[in-house]
Amino acid sequence: MRIHRITAESPAIERALMSGGTELTGPETQGARALREWILGEPDEYARVVLVEREATADDLDALVRPDDVLLLPAESASYSGQARTVRYTGALREIGDELFLGPRGVELQDYVAAAFVQIVGPTVVCVVDDVGRRAFVDDAQLARRTGVFPSALLDPRVVLADRAAIERPDEVVVPSSLRLGADGRVSVGVRGAAIGRVDDLRTSLAEPWRRGTAYRGADAQAIHALDPTAPAWIGRYLGATDLMKMLGLVNGAARISGFGWSPIDDGGADAEPRTADPFLLDTADGVVLADITTLRRQLLAPPTAVVVETTQTSSTLDVAARRIARGLGVSIAAGERLCREAREALGVHLGTRVGAASRMGSAA
């Protein structure tokens, strides 16, 4: 078994903003990372990132912000002496076509549908903004499940999907970490999300957690799941597959990913979807590879091992997996259970999340 590392790079927006041939200072690096967290809607290095629009007053946030928060402030705004860290920007990032700059480096906001037809020339934030976009997003995801062909825009390393966490988990309840303070005093969630209150009562608004779907103006993110009721079980896995292809520099047709138009076993016994963060099986010119986008580890597997991994990930219980492995490899049920346990321990794979048969139909070859 050969083990390799996936090339680890900074996320696309952060990497692009931090490029340019000159060594960046601490504030510039901080700005790129803060902007990425604000776009994605997922806290990482900072507790909360607030974009303050022109004519809004950052001082109004003094009672709320902490030293581990970041304020994105207009370059021309007044000096700030509060607790939060600050990053200065020019431009805007609200309407489709807007561009926001940190110094000379910028990002553009683009509609999901249009992104498939326009030439991507630099860092781009793609946003699902209406019913047409939601339908297109779901259609693209379902096509990838059936055929293994992914939308080209989501494979471009310069493209980031706005408020991704809200699409993956719209019903998850959290305290928002990505906020926008408007000139009228309203505070909204995410790049184009719904308002959750006004700045003078923001502490009350944030006292209770909100659905992540709020980042898509109320029910919009939930509507994506409504178009395909099985989506909650696999939409995060779909987006993870696009991440993997970006990491490996793959284009459509260069490799096949299990669950997306291909599987090393087709026994009709799958009753579960792989967990979102579980490693992926790829069918490449060198053989079947297990790739983990969390640990950045790649391993070349023997074909029987690939069968064990796929069976484990698409079975809801150890008993189901053991019986399927026994049938697929011609071994005893006891041996199938042992192989399943070994795969879980040695390769970091897990039993899947139980779903209805309709969900697994989408990934059939």
C-alpha positions in Angstrom: 0.0 0.0 0.0 1.5 3.3 -1.1 0.6 6.5 0.9 0.9 10.0 -0.4 -0.2 13.4 0.7 -2.7 15.6 -1.1 -1.1 18.9 -1.9 -2.4 21.3 0.8 -2.9 24.9 -0.2 -4.7 27.8 1.4 -8.4 28.1 0.4 -9.0 29.7 -3.0 -10.1 33.2 -2.0 -7.4 33.4 0.7 -4.7 32.2 -1.6 -5.7 34.5 -4.4 -5.8 37.5 -2.2 -2.5 36.6 -0.7 -0.7 36.2 -4.1 0.8 38.9 -6.2 4.6 38.5 -5.9 5.1 40.5 -2.8 5.5 39.4 0.8 2.3 40.2 2.7 2.2 41.9 6.1 0.3 40.4 9.1 -2.8 42.6 8.5 -3.0 41.6 4.8 -2.9 37.9 5.7 -5.5 38.5 8.4 -7.7 40.3 6.0 -7.7 37.5 3.4 -8.5 34.9 6.1 -11.2 37.0 7.6 -12.9 37.6 4.3 -12.8 33.9 3.5 -14.5 33.1 6.8 -17.1 35.8 6.2 -17.9 34.4 2.7 -18.2 30.8 3.8 -20.1 31.5 6.9 -17.9 29.2 9.0 -15.8 30.5 11.8 -12.2 29.2 11.9 -9.5 31.5 13.2 -11.9 34.3 14.2 -15.0 34.1 16.4 -17.0 36.4 14.2 -16.4 38.6 11.1 -18.6 41.7 10.5 -18.6 43.6 7.2 -19.4 47.2 7.9 -20.9 49.0 4.9 -20.2 52.6 3.9 -22.0 55.1 6.1 -22.5 52.5 8.8 -20.9 53.2 12.1 -18.5 50.6 13.5 -18.7 52.2 17.0 -22.3 50.9 17.2 -20.8 47.4 17.6 -18.6 48.3 20.6 -20.9 46.6 23.1 -20.9 43.4 21.1 -17.5 42.7 19.6 -14.6 41.0 21.3 -10.8 40.9 20.6 -11.2 37.7 18.6 -13.7 39.3 16.2 -12.7 41.1 13.0 -14.4 44.1 11.4 -14.1 44.6 7.7 -14.3 48.4 7.4 -14.5 50.8 4.4 -11.1 52.3 3.7 -12.5 55.8 3.9 -14.3 55.3 7.2 -13.2 57.0 10.5 -10.6 55.5 12.7 -11.7 52.7 15.0 -10.5 52.2 18.6 -12.6 49.4 19.8 -11.7 45.8 20.9 -12.0 44.0 17.5 -9.3 43.6 15.0 -9.9 45.6 11.8 -9.3 45.2 8.0 -9.8 47.9 5.5 -11.5 47.3 2.2 -12.7 49.2 -0.9 -15.6 48.4 -3.2 -18.6 46.3 -2.2 -19.8 42.7 -2.1 -23.6 42.8 -2.0 -25.1 42.8 -5.6 -24.1 40.5 -8.5 -21.1 42.0 -10.3 -19.8 43.9 -7.2 -16.1 43.7 -6.5 -14.4 44.0 -3.1 -10.7 44.8 -2.7 -8.2 44.3 0.1 -5.5 46.6 -1.2 -4.9 45.8 -4.9 -6.4 42.3 -4.6 -10.1 41.7 -5.0 -13.0 39.3 -5.4 -16.1 39.5 -7.6 -19.6 38.4 -6.7 -21.2 36.3 -9.4 -24.6 34.5 -9.8 -24.4 30.7 -9.8 -26.1 30.3 -13.1 -24.1 33.0 -14.9 -20.8 31.5 -13.5 -21.3 28.5 -15.9 -21.1 30.9 -18.9 -18.8 33.7 -18.0 -15.0 33.6 -18.1 -13.6 33.4 -14.6 -10.6 35.8 -14.6 -9.9 36.0 -10.8 -11.2 35.1 -7.4 -15.0 34.8 -7.6 -17.7 34.3 -5.0 -20.6 32.4 -6.5 -24.0 32.9 -4.9 -27.3 31.1 -5.4 -29.7 34.0 -5.5 -33.1 32.9 -6.8 -35.4 30.0 -7.8 -33.6 29.5 -11.2 -30.2 29.3 -9.4 -31.6 26.8 -6.8 -33.0 24.6 -9.6 -29.7 24.8 -11.5 -27.7 24.0 -8.4 -29.8 20.9 -7.6 -29.8 19.8 -11.3 -26.0 20.0 -11.4 -25.6 18.1 -8.2 -28.0 15.3 -9.3 -26.2 15.1 -12.7 -22.9 14.7 -10.9 -24.4 11.9 -8.8 -25.6 10.1 -11.9 -22.7 10.6 -14.3 -19.7 11.9 -12.4 -19.7 15.2 -14.4 -19.4 18.2 -12.1 -20.2 21.8 -12.9 -17.0 23.5 -14.2 -17.4 26.6 -12.1 -17.2 24.5 -8.8 -14.0 22.8 -10.0 -12.3 26.2 -10.6 -9.9 26.8 -7.7 -10.6 30.5 -7.9 -14.3 30.0 -7.2 -15.9 29.8 -3.7 -19.5 29.1 -3.0 -21.0 31.7 -0.7 -22.6 30.7 2.6 -21.8 27.1 1.9 -22.6 26.0 5.4 -26.2 27.2 4.9 -26.6 25.1 1.8 -25.2 22.0 3.4 -27.0 22.3 6.8 -29.8 24.9 6.5 -31.6 23.6 9.6 -28.6 23.5 11.8 -29.1 26.1 14.6 -26.0 28.3 15.4 -25.2 31.8 16.5 -24.2 33.6 13.3 -20.5 34.3 12.8 -20.8 36.1 9.5 -22.6 39.4 9.7 -23.2 42.6 7.7 -24.0 46.0 9.2 -25.9 48.2 6.7 -25.9 51.9 6.5 -29.6 51.8 7.8 -28.5 50.1 11.0 -29.9 46.7 9.9 -27.8 43.6 10.6 -28.0 40.6 8.2 -26.4 37.2 8.0 -23.9 36.2 5.3 -23.2 37.6 1.9 -26.8 38.1 0.9 -28.7 36.8 3.9 -31.8 37.9 5.8 -31.8 40.6 8.4 -31.9 39.4 12.0 -32.3 42.8 13.7 -30.9 46.2 14.1 -27.6 47.2 15.5 -29.1 48.8 18.6 -30.8 45.5 19.6 -28.2 43.1 18.1 -27.2 41.7 21.5 -30.8 40.5 21.9 -30.9 39.2 18.4 -27.8 37.1 19.0 -28.8 35.8 22.4 -30.6 33.0 20.6 -29.1 30.9 17.8 -30.6 31.1 14.3 -31.0 28.5 11.5 -28.1 28.5 9.1 -30.7 28.9 6.3 -31.1 32.5 7.4 -27.9 33.2 5.4 -30.1 32.5 2.3 -32.9 34.9 3.2 -35.1 32.7 5.2 -36.3 29.6 3.4 -34.1 29.8 0.4 -31.5 27.3 1.5 -34.2 25.0 2.7 -35.8 25.3 -0.7 -32.7 23.7 -2.2 -33.4 20.6 -0.1 -37.1 20.8 -0.9 -36.3 20.3 -4.6 -34.7 17.0 -3.7 -35.8 15.6 -0.3 -32.8 13.3 -0.2 -30.3 16.2 -0.5 -29.6 16.5 3.2 -28.0 13.1 3.1 -25.5 13.8 0.3 -25.2 17.5 -0.6 -22.3 18.0 1.7 -20.6 15.0 0.2 -21.1 16.4 -3.3 -19.4 19.7 -2.3 -16.6 17.7 -0.6 -16.1 15.9 -3.9 -15.6 19.2 -5.7 -13.1 20.2 -3.0 -11.2 17.0 -3.6 -11.0 17.6 -7.4 -9.7 21.1 -6.8 -7.1 19.8 -4.4 -5.9 17.2 -6.9 -6.2 19.5 -9.9 -8.6 17.1 -11.6 -11.0 17.9 -14.4 -14.1 16.0 -15.5 -13.0 12.6 -16.9 -9.6 12.5 -15.3 -10.8 10.2 -12.5 -14.0 8.7 -11.1 -15.3 9.3 -7.6 -17.4 6.6 -5.8 -21.0 7.8 -5.4 -20.7 10.0 -8.5 -21.4 7.8 -11.5 -19.2 5.0 -10.3 -18.8 2.4 -7.6 -16.4 -0.5 -7.1 -19.4 -2.6 -6.0 -23.0 -2.7 -7.3 -24.8 -5.3 -5.2 -28.0 -3.4 -4.6 -27.5 -3.7 -0.9 -26.5 -0.2 0.0 -28.8 1.3 2.7 -26.7 4.3 3.7 -24.9 7.4 2.4 -21.2 7.9 3.2 -20.6 10.5 6.0 -19.8 13.9 4.6 -16.3 14.0 5.9 -15.3 10.4 5.2 -12.5 9.7 2.7 -13.3 9.3 -1.0 -12.6 6.4 -3.3 -11.2 7.5 -6.7 -10.7 5.3 -9.7 -7.5 6.6 -11.4 -5.1 5.4 -14.0 -2.9 4.1 -11.2 -5.7 2.1 -9.6 -8.3 2.8 -6.8 -7.1 5.5 -4.4 -8.6 6.4 -1.0 -8.3 10.2 -0.5 -9.1 12.1 2.7 -9.6 15.9 2.3 -9.3 16.3 6.1 -6.0 14.5 6.8 -4.8 15.1 3.2 -3.8 11.5 3.0 -4.0 9.4 -0.2 -3.6 5.6 -0.3 -3.5 3.2 -3.2 -5.8 0.3 -2.4 -6.1 -3.3 -3.7 -9.4 -3.9 -5.5 -10.8 -6.1 -2.6 -9.9 -3.4 -0.1 -11.8 -0.9 -2.2 -14.8 -3.1 -2.1 -14.6 -3.3 1.7 -14.3 0.5 2.0 -17.2 1.2 -0.3 -19.4 -1.4 1.4 -18.6 -0.1 4.8 -19.4 3.5 3.9 -22.7 2.6 2.3 -24.0 0.3 5.0 -25.8 1.5 8.1 -24.7 -1.3 10.5 -21.8 -3.6 10.9 -24.1 -6.6 10.3 -25.3 -5.2 6.9 -21.7 -4.4 5.9 -20.4 -7.9 6.9 -23.1 -9.7 4.9 -22.5 -7.5 1.9 -18.7 -8.0 2.1 -19.2 -11.8 2.5 -21.3 -11.9 -0.7 -19.1 -9.5 -2.7 -15.7 -11.2 -1.8 -16.9 -14.8 -1.4 -15.9 -15.0 2.3 -17.7 -15.9 5.5 -19.8 -13.4 7.4 -17.4 -13.5 10.2 -14.5 -12.7 7.8 -16.6 -9.9 6.3 -17.1 -8.4 9.8 -13.4 -8.6 10.5 -12.5 -6.9 7.2 -15.0 -4.1 8.0 -13.5 -3.5 11.4 -10.0 -3.5 10.0 -11.0 -0.9 7.4 -12.6 1.3 10.0 -9.5 1.2 12.2 -6.7 1.3 9.6 -8.2 3.6 7.0 -10.4 6.0 9.0 -13.7 5.1 7.2 -17.0 4.8 9.0 -20.4 3.1 8.6 -22.7 5.4 6.6 -25.9 7.3 7.5 -29.0 5.3 6.9 -31.2 6.7 4.1 -34.1 5.5 1.9 -33.5 3.6 -1.3 -34.4 6.7 -3.3 -31.4 8.5 -2.1 -28.9 5.8 -3.2 -30.6 5.6 -6.6 -29.1 9.0 -7.5 -25.5 7.6 -7.4 -26.1 4.4 -9.4 -23.8 4.1 -12.4 
